């Protein structure tokens, strides 16, 4: 019987349109998260380069924290990851949902 293996891509397209590989990802010992680094990790997971579990383990993230990054990008793009504007984007999204 043939077993199906999950084949991971060697590279995916990063948030700025550049090729992104495992070697290009932020280092696991990272302590300061900027917008671009968060977006790279989300792009790696969305493209299949890493699983959510691997990303959370590699960067010591909670599932909720990673999911909040994904939601922020889905709702407002990379700018949604800015911590200083988080409330603004959250309010804008909630207002748009109620209008729709």
N, C-alpha and C positions, 0 to 999 in steps of 0.2 A: 504494500500500500504506500502511495506517495504522500508524504507529509507536506503541507503547505507552509512555506516560510514567509515571514513578512520581510520583504525586501525594502531596505531604507535607501533613499536617494543619497548620492555622494554630496550633492549640493542643492540648495534651494535659492529662490530669489529673496533677497533681504528686503527690509522695509524701504530702502532707498534705491532699489532696483539693481543692486550689486549681487554677485554670486556669494552665497553664504555657506560655509562648510563648518564641520565641527571644530576645526582649528581656528576659525575666524570668530567663533562665539566668545563672549566674555569669559574670563577665567573663573573657575569655581570659587576661588577665594575672594571674589569681589565683595566690597563693602559699601560702595557708593553706586547707586543705580541712577542713571540718567535716562532720558527718554529713548535715545537710540538703542541703548543696551537692552532695555525692556522690550522694545519692538523687535530686536533681533531674536530674542529668546522666543517670543510669541510666533514670529515668522518661522523659526526652526521647528516648533511644535506643529504649527498649521501645515507646514510643508512635509512633515513626516521625518525630519532629520532627527528629532528627539521625541520621545513620548512625553506626555504630561508628567508621568511618574518619574522619568529620568530627569526632566528639567527641574522638578521640585526637589529631588534628591541632590542633584548636582549643585543647585544654587541655594539650598536650604530654605525653600519657599513653602508656604502652605498652599494647599489646593485653592483655598479661597483667595489668596493673594494673587496667584497666577490667573485665576478666573476673572478677577477684577481688572487685570491688565488686558485680557482678551476683550472684555466688555467695553472698556474704555476705548480701545482701538476700533471696535465695531461701531461704536456710537459716534465718536468724534475724531477718528484717525489718530495719528501719532500725538497730536497736541492734547488729546484726551488723557495722555499719560502724565501730563504736567501736574505735579502735586499742588502747586500754587493755584492752579485754575480748576481743580477737581470739582469744587462746589458749583462753579459757573457751568461747567459742562454737564454735571448731573442735573441741575435745575433746567437747563435748556433741553436736555433729552426728555425729562419728565413732562415738561410743558408740551413738547412736540407730540409725545405719545397721547396725551389727553386731548389734543386738538384733532388728531387723526381719527 
